[in-house]
Amino acid sequence: MATKEAHKKKTAKEDSVSRLRIRVRAYESKIIDASIKQIMDTALRFDATIVGPIPLPTEIKKYTVNRSSFIFKNSREQFEMRIHKRLIDIINPNAKVIEALTNLSLPSGVNIDVKMM
């Protein structure tokens, strides 16, 4: 019986915690690492609690095309695009952290998705 009450208190405590979940995507790994470092430095400047960066699986898109337009059917080329992904959670962000992150200028080619949980 005591474990159920403790479990209820724990879930109520977890529900009160707000999170800012940031997913970063880019084609080049060096650019994504630099932008992650910039995001983390900005969040740490305002004493935010950070979880991550968590590397997510790299998405690989492969495209196969014929080298020749007519005769040499077996001669083909393959191209691929690699999309690197990272995940950062900021726990209990205050207004200053959110404002600093919105004013952050990151390099081109970096896609950011921010969700409040």
C-alpha positions as CSV (number, residue, x, y, z in Angstrom):
1,M,0.0,0.0,0.0
2,A,2.8,2.4,0.8
3,T,4.4,1.7,-2.6
4,K,1.2,2.8,-4.4
5,E,1.2,6.1,-2.5
6,A,4.9,6.6,-3.2
7,H,4.3,5.9,-6.8
8,K,1.4,8.4,-7.0
9,K,3.6,11.1,-5.4
10,K,6.4,10.3,-7.8
11,T,4.2,10.5,-10.9
12,A,2.7,13.8,-9.6
13,K,6.2,15.2,-9.2
14,E,7.2,14.1,-12.7
15,D,4.1,15.7,-14.2
16,S,5.1,19.1,-12.7
17,V,8.4,19.0,-14.5
18,S,8.4,20.9,-17.8
19,R,10.9,20.1,-20.6
20,L,12.1,21.8,-23.7
21,R,13.0,19.1,-26.2
22,I,15.3,20.2,-29.0
23,R,15.9,18.0,-32.1
24,V,18.7,19.1,-34.3
25,R,19.2,17.8,-37.8
26,A,22.0,18.5,-40.3
27,Y,23.8,17.0,-43.3
28,E,27.3,17.5,-41.9
29,S,28.4,16.1,-38.5
30,K,30.9,18.9,-37.8
31,I,28.2,21.6,-38.2
32,I,25.7,19.8,-36.0
33,D,28.3,19.4,-33.3
34,A,29.2,23.1,-33.4
35,S,25.6,24.1,-33.2
36,I,24.9,21.7,-30.3
37,K,27.8,23.2,-28.4
38,Q,26.4,26.7,-29.0
39,I,23.0,25.6,-27.8
40,M,24.4,24.0,-24.7
41,D,26.6,27.0,-23.9
42,T,23.6,29.3,-24.2
43,A,21.5,27.1,-21.8
44,L,24.3,26.7,-19.3
45,R,24.9,30.5,-19.2
46,F,21.4,30.8,-17.7
47,D,21.9,27.8,-15.3
48,A,19.5,25.4,-17.0
49,T,19.6,21.7,-16.4
50,I,20.6,19.9,-19.6
51,V,20.2,16.2,-20.6
52,G,22.2,15.3,-23.7
53,P,23.2,15.6,-26.4
54,I,21.8,12.2,-27.3
55,P,23.0,11.0,-30.8
56,L,20.1,9.6,-32.7
57,P,20.5,7.1,-35.6
58,T,21.8,8.6,-38.8
59,E,19.2,8.6,-41.5
60,I,20.7,7.4,-44.8
61,K,18.8,8.0,-48.1
62,K,20.3,6.1,-51.1
63,Y,19.5,6.8,-54.7
64,T,20.5,4.6,-57.6
65,V,20.7,6.0,-61.1
66,N,21.7,4.6,-64.5
67,R,25.0,5.9,-65.8
68,S,23.9,5.5,-69.4
69,S,20.6,6.6,-70.7
70,F,20.1,3.7,-73.3
71,I,22.5,0.7,-73.6
72,F,24.6,-0.1,-70.5
73,K,21.8,-1.1,-68.2
74,N,24.1,-2.8,-65.6
75,S,26.3,0.2,-65.2
76,R,24.7,2.2,-62.3
77,E,25.8,4.8,-59.8
78,Q,24.7,5.1,-56.2
79,F,24.4,8.4,-54.2
80,E,23.5,8.8,-50.6
81,M,22.5,11.6,-48.3
82,R,23.3,11.2,-44.6
83,I,21.2,13.2,-42.1
84,H,22.7,13.4,-38.6
85,K,20.4,13.9,-35.7
86,R,20.9,15.0,-32.0
87,L,18.5,15.4,-29.1
88,I,18.8,17.8,-26.2
89,D,16.4,18.1,-23.2
90,I,16.3,21.2,-21.1
91,I,14.5,20.6,-17.8
92,N,12.5,23.4,-16.2
93,P,13.5,26.2,-18.6
94,N,12.9,29.7,-17.5
95,A,11.9,32.6,-19.8
96,K,15.5,33.9,-20.1
97,V,16.6,30.5,-21.5
98,I,13.8,30.3,-24.0
99,E,14.4,33.9,-25.2
100,A,18.2,33.3,-25.6
101,L,17.5,30.2,-27.6
102,T,15.1,31.9,-29.9
103,N,17.6,34.7,-30.6
104,L,20.4,32.2,-31.3
105,S,21.8,32.3,-34.9
106,L,23.0,29.0,-36.1
107,P,24.7,28.0,-39.4
108,S,22.7,27.4,-42.5
109,G,21.8,23.7,-43.1
110,V,20.9,23.1,-39.5
111,N,17.2,22.3,-38.9
112,I,15.8,22.7,-35.3
113,D,12.6,21.4,-33.9
114,V,11.6,22.7,-30.4
115,K,8.8,21.1,-28.4
116,M,7.6,22.0,-24.9
117,M,6.6,18.8,-23.0
